[in-house]
Amino acid sequence: MLRCRDGSLYTGATNDVARRLERHRAGKGAAYTRSRLPVRLVLCEPAGSVGAALRREAALKRLTRAEKLALVRARRAKRPS
């Protein structure tokens, strides 16, 4: 999940997070993020398969903004210091 300059959140799936993030930052990612640069990675979850990743992406997109922000905060709080 990316946070865009305007504060909006973008959710996508990829098998190479670093490459995809660089493409977004270069303005060559999704049309949504091109006009909202810069972007920052705020949530990344591994998936066992392409199908699982796409299902999780769809589930995340159905969340409300408040639910997405709560998920980001919860994951950030669990990171080891």
N, C-alpha and C positions, 0 to 999 in steps of 0.2 A: 504494500500500500504506500502510495506517495502522497506527500502533502505539497500542494502547489503554492506558488507565491500568494495567491488570493485566499489561501486558507482552505480551499476545497481539497477533497481527498479523491485519489484515483486508485482503482484496484485493477490489477491485471495478473496474468499468469505467464511464467517463463521458465525455461530450464537453465538459464544463465542470468542470474540477477545482476551481476556486475556489468555485463554487456548491455542488458536491457536498460539499466539505469543510465549508463553512458549515452545510449541512443536518445533517451528522453531528454537528458541534459543538453544534448547537441541539437535538440529541436527536430529530431528524426523519429521520435516515438509516436505515440498515439496523437491524433489531431487534437484531442482534448487538452493534452499537456503542452502542446506547442505554443499556445497563446497564454499559458499560465506559468512560464518559467521564471525563476528556477524551481526545481522540484527537489524534495528531500525524502529519502527512504525512511518511513516510520514504522513499518511492520513487514516482516518477512517470515513466512511459514513454509517448512518443507512439506512435500507431498509424496506419497508412495508411487504415484503413477500420474500420467497425463490426465486421465479421467478424474482421479481424485482431486487434482489441482483445479480443474475446470469446475467441478462441483463446489469446491471451497470458494472459488472466485465468485460463482453465482450466489452462494449463500452470503458472502460478505457484501455483495452489491445490494442484497435485499435488506441489510441492516439500515437502521436510521443513522443519521450523522452522529447523534448522541451515543448510540451503541458502538459505532466505529471508534469514536474518540475514547470511550471507556475501555475498549479492547486494546487500543494503543497504549493507554495509560497503564493498564494491568500488565501488559507484556513488558513495558519499560520498568515497572516496579520489580519484576521478577529477575531482571538481568543481574548477574553477579557484579559486584563492585570491584 
